[in-house]
Amino acid sequence: MVLETLNPLHYNITSLVPDTMPMATVPILILMCFLLLIWNHEETSSIPGPGYCMGIGPLISHWRFLWMGVGNACNYYNKTYGEFVRVWISGEETFIISK
């Protein structure tokens, strides 16, 4: 009799979870989205260049410099953003100044 009460297959798992569980998940999901929005927020820079976007911008910028080479990547960013551009190379913020 003791083994039957301790057997987890004896109980219905849905009876263990209260009915209010779906109601509690909505505020938690809203809070998580709000925290993600705050974490992703960045102050806009007055210097043009690719955005940060949770670290994806620096990865793309660094990849472009590795793939195209320094000269071609600088020409690409100058055509796209102008003669003064902020990019990331190896995780470091780098400024490209050219005319």
Secondary structure, 3 states (H helix, E strand, C coil): CHHHHHCHHHCCHHHHCCCCHHHHHHHHHHHHHHHHHHHHCCCCCCCCCCCCCCCHHHHHHHHHHHHHCHHHHHHHHHHHHCCEEEEEECCEEEEEECC
